[in-house]
Amino acid sequence: MMNIWMYVRMKEVAMTTSMKQHWDNVYSSKKINQLGWYEEISAPSLELLSKCAINKGVTLLDIGTGASTLIDSLIEAGFTNIIASDISETALSKLRERLGKEKAALVKWIVDDITNPVHIQSLGEVDVWHDRAVLHFLVEEDERNAYLATLKKVVKQGGYVLIATFSLNGAKKCSGLDIRNYDEKLLVEFMGEEFELIEHFDHMYYMPSGEARPYIYTLFQRKQKI
């Protein structure tokens, strides 16, 4: 008879497989610059990153990298310890192809599901956690709990967390999936007392189609234990 642990584990694997297939299909079916979250330059993320007291040798983990141009910008800025993570191998493959072998070799690549991570948890400490538009896809409480547990495991004391999600007046769906919307107060509540909100701002993103997508951008710092 199947025990509860085995059932839960099989359910987790099935969900990971389903989401992986979804995002592989998304990145296979469209050109990168036609995707509804494409940025030619990740200006809001780079603005928040400039507020962090860090050097170019810090470990920077990008959650849900996709085929983001943020990685290009980080390499050009001289960051030397970049980790790109996504559930979609297809997305990361397209990004590696665009970067070319020389630049791609400067990045550590991880295919993983942040709600059921296998590799991310073994990374050791990271100085910066960046997430543009992953957290808001986690509509189930157990998914968010898994996300936060992993974040707390890898982000060092004094480290930074940059999170951007659809704002409260933003879209309720993206890429056919339901969204959980946030403002800075909800994100502060989610992150908990271990993290201090350093800065936040609203940002209006315009899709390649011209449609507006309101975001909330936040920068947190993990408190030092006394």
PATI-945470 format. One record per residue: residue number from 1; x, y, z of N, C-alpha, C in turn; residue in one letter. Coordinates in Angstrom, 2 decimals, always signed. Layout:
BEGIN
R   i      nu      nv      nw     cau     cav     caw      cu      cv      cw aa
R NUM       X       Y       Z       X       Y       Z       X       Y       Z  a
...
//
This chain:
BEGIN
R   i      nu      nv      nw     cau     cav     caw      cu      cv      cw aa
R   1   +0.85   -1.20   +0.00   +0.00   +0.00   +0.00   +0.88   +1.25   +0.00  m
R   2   +0.55   +2.23   -0.85   +1.36   +3.43   -0.98   +1.23   +4.29   +0.28  m
R   3   +2.37   +4.68   +0.87   +2.29   +5.54   +2.04   +2.13   +7.00   +1.62  n
R   4   +1.85   +7.85   +2.61   +1.56   +9.26   +2.32   +2.76   +9.95   +1.70  i
R   5   +3.98   +9.66   +2.19   +5.17  +10.31   +1.66   +5.34  +10.00   +0.18  w
R   6   +5.14   +8.74   -0.19   +5.28   +8.36   -1.60   +4.25   +9.07   -2.46  m
R   7   +3.02   +9.19   -1.95   +1.96   +9.87   -2.70   +2.32  +11.33   -2.92  y
R   8   +2.75  +12.00   -1.84   +3.11  +13.41   -1.94   +4.27  +13.60   -2.92  v
R   9   +5.26  +12.72   -2.84   +6.42  +12.83   -3.72   +6.02  +12.63   -5.18  r
R  10   +5.16  +11.67   -5.45   +4.70  +11.43   -6.82   +3.92  +12.64   -7.34  m
R  11   +3.13  +13.26   -6.46   +2.38  +14.45   -6.84   +3.32  +15.60   -7.18  k
R  12   +4.36  +15.77   -6.38   +5.34  +16.83   -6.62   +6.05  +16.63   -7.96  e
R  13   +6.44  +15.41   -8.23   +7.13  +15.10   -9.49   +6.21  +15.36  -10.68  v
R  14   +4.94  +14.97  -10.54   +3.97  +15.18  -11.62   +3.77  +16.67  -11.89  a
R  15   +3.69  +17.48  -10.83   +3.51  +18.92  -10.99   +4.73  +19.55  -11.64  m
R  16   +5.92  +19.13  -11.23   +7.15  +19.64  -11.82   +7.21  +19.31  -13.30  t
R  17   +6.87  +18.07  -13.65   +6.87  +17.65  -15.05   +5.89  +18.46  -15.87  t
R  18   +4.70  +18.70  -15.31   +3.68  +19.47  -16.01   +4.14  +20.90  -16.26  s
R  19   +4.71  +21.55  -15.25   +5.19  +22.92  -15.40   +6.38  +23.00  -16.34  m
R  20   +7.25  +22.02  -16.27   +8.39  +21.98  -17.18   +7.91  +21.90  -18.63  k
R  21   +6.95  +21.03  -18.90   +6.41  +20.90  -20.24   +5.75  +22.19  -20.70  q
R  22   +5.02  +22.83  -19.78   +4.35  +24.10  -20.11   +5.36  +25.13  -20.58  h
R  23   +6.41  +25.34  -19.78   +7.37  +26.39  -20.11   +8.28  +26.01  -21.27  w
R  24   +8.59  +24.75  -21.42   +9.33  +24.32  -22.61   +8.52  +24.61  -23.87  d
R  25   +7.22  +24.36  -23.81   +6.35  +24.64  -24.95   +6.28  +26.13  -25.25  n
R  26   +6.19  +26.94  -24.20   +6.13  +28.40  -24.38   +7.38  +28.89  -25.09  v
R  27   +8.55  +28.46  -24.63   +9.80  +28.95  -25.20  +10.11  +28.32  -26.56  y
R  28   +9.47  +27.20  -26.86   +9.66  +26.57  -28.16   +8.78  +27.19  -29.24  s
R  29   +7.66  +27.77  -28.82   +6.64  +28.19  -29.78   +6.75  +29.66  -30.20  s
R  30   +7.55  +30.45  -29.48   +7.64  +31.87  -29.80   +9.09  +32.33  -29.82  k
R  31   +9.33  +33.39  -30.59  +10.63  +34.05  -30.52  +10.74  +34.75  -29.17  k
R  32  +11.94  +34.85  -28.66  +12.15  +35.42  -27.33  +11.60  +36.84  -27.24  i
R  33  +11.82  +37.65  -28.28  +11.38  +39.05  -28.21   +9.89  +39.22  -28.46  n
R  34   +9.16  +38.09  -28.60   +7.71  +38.14  -28.72   +7.01  +37.69  -27.44  q
R  35   +7.77  +37.24  -26.47   +7.18  +36.79  -25.21   +6.65  +37.97  -24.41  l
R  36   +5.58  +37.72  -23.66   +4.89  +38.80  -22.96   +5.62  +39.40  -21.79  g
R  37   +6.83  +38.95  -21.51   +7.63  +39.50  -20.41   +9.03  +39.91  -20.89  w
R  38   +9.23  +39.92  -22.21  +10.55  +40.23  -22.76  +10.94  +41.68  -22.45  y
R  39  +12.18  +41.86  -22.01  +12.77  +43.18  -21.81  +14.04  +43.28  -22.65  e
R  40  +14.16  +44.33  -23.43  +15.41  +44.54  -24.16  +16.54  +44.81  -23.17  e
R  41  +16.23  +45.57  -22.13  +17.15  +45.82  -21.02  +16.36  +45.70  -19.73  i
R  42  +16.90  +44.99  -18.76  +16.19  +44.79  -17.48  +16.47  +45.96  -16.55  s
R  43  +16.05  +47.14  -16.97  +16.41  +48.37  -16.27  +15.96  +48.41  -14.80  a
R  44  +14.71  +48.04  -14.47  +14.30  +48.11  -13.05  +15.14  +47.19  -12.15  p
R  45  +15.44  +46.00  -12.63  +16.26  +45.07  -11.84  +17.66  +45.62  -11.66  s
R  46  +18.22  +46.18  -12.71  +19.57  +46.73  -12.63  +19.61  +47.94  -11.70  l
R  47  +18.52  +48.71  -11.68  +18.44  +49.87  -10.77  +18.49  +49.41   -9.32  e
R  48  +17.71  +48.37   -8.98  +17.72  +47.86   -7.61  +19.07  +47.22   -7.27  l
R  49  +19.64  +46.54   -8.23  +20.95  +45.91   -7.99  +22.00  +46.95   -7.66  l
R  50  +21.88  +48.12   -8.27  +22.85  +49.20   -8.01  +22.74  +49.74   -6.59  s
R  51  +21.63  +49.45   -5.92  +21.43  +49.90   -4.53  +22.09  +48.95   -3.52  k
R  52  +22.53  +47.80   -3.99  +23.11  +46.79   -3.10  +24.60  +47.08   -2.86  c
R  53  +25.03  +46.92   -1.63  +26.44  +47.13   -1.29  +27.20  +45.84   -1.58  a
R  54  +27.53  +45.65   -2.87  +28.17  +44.41   -3.31  +29.29  +44.73   -4.28  i
R  55  +30.17  +43.74   -4.48  +31.19  +43.85   -5.52  +30.85  +42.89   -6.66  n
R  56  +31.64  +42.92   -7.70  +31.33  +42.14   -8.90  +31.61  +40.65   -8.73  k
R  57  +32.22  +40.27   -7.59  +32.52  +38.86   -7.37  +31.49  +38.13   -6.54  g
R  58  +30.41  +38.81   -6.17  +29.39  +38.16   -5.34  +28.68  +37.05   -6.11  v
R  59  +28.09  +36.12   -5.36  +27.29  +35.06   -5.98  +25.88  +35.57   -6.18  t
R  60  +25.45  +35.63   -7.43  +24.14  +36.18   -7.78  +23.30  +35.08   -8.43  l
R  61  +22.21  +34.73   -7.78  +21.32  +33.67   -8.26  +20.08  +34.29   -8.88  l
R  62  +19.85  +34.00  -10.15  +18.66  +34.48  -10.85  +17.66  +33.34  -10.96  d
R  63  +16.53  +33.49  -10.28  +15.48  +32.47  -10.28  +14.54  +32.71  -11.45  i
R  64  +14.26  +31.69  -12.24  +13.37  +31.85  -13.38  +13.99  +32.70  -14.47  g
R  65  +15.23  +32.42  -14.77  +15.97  +33.22  -15.76  +15.29  +33.26  -17.11  t
R  66  +14.74  +32.12  -17.54  +14.18  +32.07  -18.89  +15.27  +32.36  -19.90  g
R  67  +14.99  +33.31  -20.80  +16.01  +33.75  -21.76  +16.31  +35.22  -21.55  a
R  68  +16.29  +35.64  -20.28  +16.38  +37.04  -19.89  +17.66  +37.72  -20.35  s
R  69  +17.51  +38.97  -20.78  +18.67  +39.78  -21.14  +19.40  +40.30  -19.91  t
R  70  +18.84  +40.07  -18.72  +19.54  +40.46  -17.49  +20.91  +39.80  -17.42  l
R  71  +20.98  +38.55  -17.84  +22.26  +37.82  -17.78  +23.29  +38.51  -18.67  i
R  72  +22.88  +38.95  -19.85  +23.79  +39.69  -20.74  +24.34  +40.92  -20.01  d
R  73  +23.43  +41.66  -19.37  +23.82  +42.90  -18.69  +24.76  +42.63  -17.52  s
R  74  +24.51  +41.56  -16.79  +25.37  +41.23  -15.65  +26.78  +40.87  -16.10  l
R  75  +26.86  +40.12  -17.19  +28.17  +39.77  -17.75  +28.90  +41.02  -18.21  i
R  76  +28.19  +41.88  -18.92  +28.79  +43.12  -19.43  +29.24  +44.03  -18.29  e
R  77  +28.51  +43.96  -17.16  +28.86  +44.80  -16.00  +30.05  +44.25  -15.23  a
R  78  +30.46  +43.01  -15.56  +31.64  +42.45  -14.93  +31.40  +41.49  -13.78  g
R  79  +30.13  +41.10  -13.56  +29.86  +40.11  -12.52  +30.44  +38.76  -12.94  f
R  80  +31.08  +38.08  -11.99  +31.84  +36.88  -12.33  +31.30  +35.59  -11.72  t
R  81  +30.24  +35.70  -10.93  +29.69  +34.50  -10.28  +28.18  +34.50  -10.41  n
R  82  +27.71  +34.31  -11.63  +26.29  +34.37  -11.97  +25.73  +32.96  -12.08  i
R  83  +24.58  +32.74  -11.45  +23.89  +31.45  -11.55  +22.53  +31.69  -12.19  i
R  84  +22.28  +31.05  -13.31  +21.01  +31.16  -14.01  +20.21  +29.88  -13.80  a
R  85  +19.01  +30.03  -13.27  +18.19  +28.86  -12.95  +16.80  +28.99  -13.55  s
R  86  +16.31  +27.90  -14.11  +14.95  +27.90  -14.66  +14.45  +26.46  -14.73  d
R  87  +13.14  +26.30  -14.71  +12.55  +24.97  -14.85  +12.63  +24.49  -16.29  i
R  88  +12.80  +25.43  -17.22  +12.79  +25.10  -18.65  +14.20  +25.01  -19.22  s
R  89  +14.60  +23.83  -19.62  +15.88  +23.63  -20.30  +15.86  +24.34  -21.65  e
R  90  +14.70  +24.37  -22.30  +14.57  +25.03  -23.59  +14.90  +26.51  -23.48  t
R  91  +14.38  +27.16  -22.44  +14.64  +28.58  -22.24  +16.13  +28.84  -22.03  a
R  92  +16.75  +28.06  -21.16  +18.17  +28.26  -20.89  +19.03  +27.96  -22.11  l
R  93  +18.62  +26.98  -22.90  +19.36  +26.65  -24.12  +19.34  +27.82  -25.10  s
R  94  +18.18  +28.47  -25.21  +18.07  +29.63  -26.10  +18.94  +30.78  -25.61  k
R  95  +19.00  +30.94  -24.30  +19.85  +32.00  -23.74  +21.32  +31.69  -23.97  l
R  96  +21.72  +30.45  -23.75  +23.12  +30.07  -24.00  +23.50  +30.30  -25.46  r
R  97  +22.59  +29.95  -26.34  +22.84  +30.12  -27.77  +23.04  +31.60  -28.11  e
R  98  +22.19  +32.45  -27.53  +22.30  +33.88  -27.81  +23.61  +34.46  -27.27  r
R  99  +24.00  +34.02  -26.08  +25.22  +34.54  -25.47  +26.47  +34.11  -26.23  l
R 100  +26.43  +32.90  -26.77  +27.62  +32.35  -27.40  +28.46  +31.60  -26.38  g
R 101  +29.33  +30.73  -26.85  +30.08  +29.84  -25.96  +30.93  +30.58  -24.94  k
R 102  +31.59  +31.63  -25.38  +32.52  +32.33  -24.49  +31.79  +32.95  -23.30  e
R 103  +30.71  +33.67  -23.56  +29.96  +34.31  -22.47  +29.18  +33.28  -21.66  k
R 104  +28.61  +32.28  -22.33  +27.83  +31.26  -21.62  +28.69  +30.51  -20.62  a
R 105  +29.97  +30.38  -20.92  +30.89  +29.67  -20.02  +31.13  +30.44  -18.72  a
R 106  +30.74  +31.71  -18.69  +30.92  +32.53  -17.49  +29.77  +32.36  -16.50  l
R 107  +28.76  +31.58  -16.89  +27.54  +31.43  -16.09  +27.39  +29.98  -15.65  v
R 108  +26.93  +29.79  -14.42  +26.56  +28.45  -13.94  +25.09  +28.24  -14.27  k
R 109  +24.76  +27.12  -14.92  +23.40  +26.87  -15.40  +22.75  +25.76  -14.59  w
R 110  +21.53  +26.02  -14.12  +20.81  +25.03  -13.31  +19.37  +24.90  -13.81  i
R 111  +18.99  +23.69  -14.18  +17.59  +23.39  -14.50  +16.96  +22.83  -13.24  v
R 112  +16.00  +23.56  -12.68  +15.42  +23.15  -11.40  +14.05  +23.80  -11.24  d
R 113  +13.24  +23.20  -10.38  +11.91  +23.71  -10.04  +11.99  +24.32   -8.65  d
R 114  +11.77  +25.61   -8.53  +11.95  +26.29   -7.25  +10.95  +25.81   -6.21  i
R 115   +9.84  +25.21   -6.63   +8.87  +24.68   -5.67   +9.20  +23.26   -5.23  t
R 116  +10.14  +22.64   -5.92  +10.57  +21.28   -5.57  +12.03  +21.12   -5.99  n
R 117  +12.91  +21.95   -5.41  +14.29  +22.05   -5.90  +15.14  +20.83   -5.57  p
R 118  +16.01  +20.51   -6.50  +16.96  +19.42   -6.33  +18.38  +19.97   -6.22  v
R 119  +18.69  +20.96   -7.06  +20.06  +21.47   -7.17  +20.29  +22.79   -6.43  h
R 120  +19.29  +23.65   -6.41  +19.48  +24.99   -5.84  +19.84  +24.92   -4.36  i
R 121  +19.21  +24.01   -3.65  +19.45  +23.93   -2.20  +20.88  +23.54   -1.84  q
R 122  +21.59  +22.96   -2.79  +22.96  +22.53   -2.51  +24.00  +23.54   -2.99  s
R 123  +23.56  +24.73   -3.36  +24.48  +25.74   -3.89  +25.41  +26.31   -2.84  l
R 124  +24.99  +26.29   -1.59  +25.70  +27.05   -0.58  +25.13  +28.46   -0.53  g
R 125  +25.82  +29.36   +0.16  +25.28  +30.70   +0.34  +25.40  +31.55   -0.93  e
R 126  +24.36  +32.36   -1.16  +24.40  +33.33   -2.25  +24.22  +34.73   -1.66  v
R 127  +24.79  +35.71   -2.35  +24.74  +37.10   -1.89  +23.50  +37.82   -2.39  d
R 128  +23.04  +37.44   -3.57  +21.88  +38.11   -4.18  +20.96  +37.07   -4.79  v
R 129  +19.68  +37.20   -4.47  +18.61  +36.37   -5.06  +17.76  +37.30   -5.90  w
R 130  +17.64  +37.02   -7.19  +16.83  +37.86   -8.08  +15.69  +37.04   -8.68  h
R 131  +14.49  +37.59   -8.60  +13.31  +36.92   -9.14  +12.40  +37.96   -9.76  d
R 132  +12.35  +37.97  -11.07  +11.35  +38.78  -11.78  +10.30  +37.83  -12.35  r
R 133   +9.12  +37.85  -11.74   +7.95  +37.15  -12.29   +7.98  +35.64  -12.14  a
R 134   +8.51  +35.14  -11.03   +8.34  +33.72  -10.69   +7.37  +33.57   -9.53  v
R 135   +7.62  +34.31   -8.45   +6.81  +34.16   -7.24   +5.32  +34.30   -7.53  l
R 136   +4.95  +35.22   -8.42   +3.51  +35.44   -8.61   +2.80  +34.26   -9.29  h
R 137   +3.55  +33.32   -9.84   +2.93  +32.11  -10.39   +2.61  +31.07   -9.31  f
R 138   +3.12  +31.26   -8.12   +2.95  +30.27   -7.05   +1.67  +30.58   -6.29  l
R 139   +0.58  +30.04   -6.76   -0.73  +30.36   -6.19   -1.10  +29.45   -5.02  v
R 140   -0.40  +28.34   -4.89   -0.69  +27.41   -3.79   +0.25  +27.70   -2.61  e
R 141   -0.28  +27.58   -1.41   +0.50  +27.90   -0.22   +1.73  +27.01   -0.08  e
R 142   +1.60  +25.73   -0.41   +2.75  +24.84   -0.27   +3.86  +25.20   -1.25  d
R 143   +3.50  +25.74   -2.42   +4.51  +26.19   -3.38   +5.27  +27.40   -2.82  e
R 144   +4.53  +28.33   -2.26   +5.18  +29.53   -1.69   +6.04  +29.17   -0.49  r
R 145   +5.57  +28.23   +0.31   +6.36  +27.79   +1.46   +7.68  +27.17   +1.02  n
R 146   +7.62  +26.36   -0.05   +8.84  +25.73   -0.57   +9.80  +26.78   -1.13  a
R 147   +9.25  +27.76   -1.83  +10.05  +28.86   -2.38  +10.79  +29.59   -1.26  y
R 148  +10.04  +29.97   -0.21  +10.62  +30.74   +0.87  +11.64  +29.92   +1.66  l
R 149  +11.36  +28.65   +1.85  +12.29  +27.79   +2.57  +13.63  +27.70   +1.84  a
R 150  +13.57  +27.59   +0.52  +14.79  +27.52   -0.28  +15.54  +28.86   -0.24  t
R 151  +14.79  +29.94   -0.37  +15.39  +31.28   -0.29  +16.13  +31.45   +1.03  l
R 152  +15.49  +31.08   +2.13  +16.12  +31.24   +3.44  +17.33  +30.33   +3.62  k
R 153  +17.31  +29.21   +2.93  +18.43  +28.28   +3.05  +19.69  +28.80   +2.36  k
R 154  +19.52  +29.51   +1.25  +20.70  +29.88   +0.46  +21.12  +31.34   +0.59  v
R 155  +20.21  +32.25   +0.91  +20.60  +33.66   +1.00  +21.33  +33.91   +2.31  v
R 156  +22.52  +34.44   +2.23  +23.35  +34.64   +3.42  +22.83  +35.81   +4.26  k
R 157  +23.26  +35.87   +5.50  +22.96  +37.03   +6.34  +23.59  +38.27   +5.71  q
R 158  +22.81  +39.32   +5.61  +23.28  +40.52   +4.94  +23.09  +40.48   +3.44  g
R 159  +22.64  +39.33   +2.91  +22.40  +39.20   +1.48  +21.13  +39.91   +1.04  g
R 160  +20.99  +40.05   -0.27  +19.89  +40.82   -0.84  +18.92  +39.92   -1.61  y
R 161  +17.65  +40.33   -1.58  +16.60  +39.63   -2.33  +15.84  +40.66   -3.16  v
R 162  +15.88  +40.49   -4.47  +15.13  +41.35   -5.39  +13.97  +40.55   -5.94  l
R 163  +12.75  +41.01   -5.68  +11.56  +40.31   -6.17  +10.66  +41.29   -6.90  i
R 164  +10.24  +40.91   -8.10   +9.28  +41.70   -8.88   +8.11  +40.80   -9.27  a
R 165   +6.90  +41.28   -9.02   +5.69  +40.53   -9.35   +4.67  +41.46   -9.99  t
R 166   +3.61  +40.88  -10.54   +2.48  +41.69  -10.96   +1.90  +42.38   -9.73  f
R 167   +1.59  +43.66   -9.85   +1.04  +44.42   -8.73   -0.44  +44.08   -8.53  s
R 168   -1.04  +44.64   -7.49   -2.43  +44.32   -7.16   -3.39  +44.68   -8.28  l
R 169   -3.08  +45.73   -9.02   -3.94  +46.11  -10.14   -3.42  +45.57  -11.46  n
R 170   -2.54  +44.57  -11.38   -1.98  +43.95  -12.58   -2.83  +42.80  -13.08  g
R 171   -2.32  +42.13  -14.10   -3.04  +41.02  -14.73   -3.24  +39.88  -13.74  a
R 172   -4.30  +39.12  -13.94   -4.62  +37.98  -13.08   -4.18  +36.66  -13.69  k
R 173   -3.74  +36.71  -14.92   -3.21  +35.53  -15.59   -2.01  +35.92  -16.42  k
R 174   -1.13  +34.96  -16.66   +0.01  +35.16  -17.56   +0.35  +33.83  -18.18  c
R 175   +0.53  +33.81  -19.48   +0.87  +32.58  -20.19   -0.13  +31.46  -19.89  s
R 176   -1.39  +31.83  -19.69   -2.44  +30.86  -19.44   -2.52  +30.35  -18.02  g
R 177   -1.68  +30.88  -17.13   -1.63  +30.42  -15.74   -2.16  +31.50  -14.80  l
R 178   -2.76  +31.06  -13.70   -3.25  +32.00  -12.69   -2.09  +32.70  -12.00  d
R 179   -2.38  +33.90  -11.51   -1.37  +34.75  -10.86   -1.84  +35.11   -9.45  i
R 180   -0.89  +35.24   -8.55   -1.15  +35.80   -7.23   -0.50  +37.18   -7.19  r
R 181   -1.31  +38.22   -7.07   -0.81  +39.59   -7.16   -0.34  +40.09   -5.79  n
R 182   +0.58  +41.06   -5.83   +1.20  +41.57   -4.61   +1.32  +43.09   -4.64  y
R 183   +1.48  +43.66   -3.45   +2.05  +44.99   -3.30   +3.20  +44.85   -2.31  d
R 184   +3.85  +45.95   -1.97   +5.03  +45.84   -1.10   +4.66  +45.32   +0.29  e
R 185   +3.46  +45.64   +0.77   +3.05  +45.18   +2.10   +2.87  +43.67   +2.12  k
R 186   +2.28  +43.13   +1.08   +2.09  +41.67   +1.00   +3.43  +40.96   +0.87  l
R 187   +4.36  +41.57   +0.16   +5.69  +40.95   +0.02   +6.47  +41.02   +1.33  l
R 188   +6.31  +42.11   +2.07   +6.93  +42.20   +3.40   +6.37  +41.11   +4.31  v
R 189   +5.07  +40.92   +4.26   +4.43  +39.86   +5.06   +4.94  +38.49   +4.65  e
R 190   +5.08  +38.27   +3.35   +5.56  +36.99   +2.84   +7.00  +36.72   +3.28  f
R 191   +7.85  +37.71   +3.18   +9.27  +37.52   +3.49   +9.51  +37.33   +4.99  m
R 192   +8.72  +37.96   +5.82   +8.85  +37.75   +7.25   +9.88  +38.66   +7.91  g
R 193  +10.03  +38.49   +9.21  +10.83  +39.40  +10.03  +12.34  +39.29   +9.79  e
R 194  +12.77  +38.22   +9.14  +14.22  +38.07   +8.89  +14.74  +39.02   +7.83  e
R 195  +13.82  +39.64   +7.08  +14.22  +40.48   +5.95  +13.67  +41.89   +6.10  f
R 196  +14.50  +42.86   +5.77  +14.10  +44.27   +5.83  +13.89  +44.81   +4.42  e
R 197  +12.76  +45.47   +4.21  +12.49  +46.10   +2.92  +13.34  +47.35   +2.80  l
R 198  +14.22  +47.38   +1.80  +15.13  +48.50   +1.59  +14.52  +49.53   +0.65  i
R 199  +13.89  +49.03   -0.40  +13.32  +49.94   -1.41  +12.23  +49.21   -2.19  e
R 200  +11.29  +49.98   -2.69  +10.26  +49.41   -3.56   +9.74  +50.50   -4.49  h
R 201   +9.25  +50.09   -5.64   +8.62  +51.03   -6.55   +7.70  +50.28   -7.52  f
R 202   +6.71  +51.02   -8.01   +5.83  +50.49   -9.05   +6.50  +50.72  -10.40  d
R 203   +6.27  +49.80  -11.31   +6.86  +49.91  -12.64   +5.83  +49.46  -13.68  h
R 204   +5.66  +50.27  -14.69   +4.75  +49.89  -15.77   +5.56  +49.29  -16.92  m
R 205   +5.38  +48.00  -17.11   +6.05  +47.29  -18.20   +5.10  +47.22  -19.39  y
R 206   +5.63  +47.37  -20.57   +4.83  +47.26  -21.79   +5.27  +46.04  -22.58  y
R 207   +4.32  +45.15  -22.81   +4.59  +43.93  -23.56   +4.96  +44.27  -25.00  m
R 208   +5.58  +43.34  -25.72   +5.86  +43.58  -27.14   +4.61  +43.96  -27.94  p
R 209   +3.44  +43.51  -27.47   +2.18  +43.84  -28.13   +1.73  +45.27  -27.83  s
R 210   +2.37  +45.91  -26.86   +1.99  +47.26  -26.46   +1.10  +47.31  -25.23  g
R 211   +0.64  +46.16  -24.77   -0.24  +46.10  -23.61   +0.54  +46.37  -22.32  e
R 212   -0.08  +47.15  -21.42   +0.57  +47.52  -20.17   +0.46  +46.41  -19.13  a
R 213   +1.53  +46.24  -18.35   +1.57  +45.26  -17.27   +2.18  +45.93  -16.03  r
R 214   +1.36  +46.30  -15.04   +1.89  +46.93  -13.82   +2.62  +45.92  -12.93  p
R 215   +3.82  +46.26  -12.52   +4.64  +45.44  -11.63   +4.91  +46.19  -10.33  y
R 216   +5.23  +45.45   -9.28   +5.82  +45.99   -8.07   +7.22  +45.40   -7.94  i
R 217   +8.22  +46.26   -7.75   +9.61  +45.83   -7.57  +10.01  +46.08   -6.12  y
R 218  +10.67  +45.11   -5.52  +11.10  +45.24   -4.13  +12.54  +44.78   -3.95  t
R 219  +13.21  +45.42   -3.00  +14.56  +45.02   -2.61  +14.59  +44.80   -1.11  l
R 220  +14.94  +43.60   -0.70  +15.05  +43.24   +0.71  +16.51  +42.94   +1.05  f
R 221  +16.83  +43.08   +2.33  +18.13  +42.63   +2.83  +17.90  +41.74   +4.04  q
R 222  +18.60  +40.61   +4.06  +18.48  +39.71   +5.20  +19.21  +40.30   +6.40  r
R 223  +18.53  +40.31   +7.53  +19.10  +40.90   +8.74  +20.23  +40.03   +9.29  k
R 224  +21.21  +40.68   +9.85  +22.30  +39.98  +10.52  +21.82  +39.51  +11.89  q
R 225  +22.12  +38.27  +12.24  +21.76  +37.78  +13.57  +22.71  +38.37  +14.60  k
R 226  +22.14  +38.79  +15.70  +22.94  +39.40  +16.76  +23.53  +38.32  +17.66  i
//
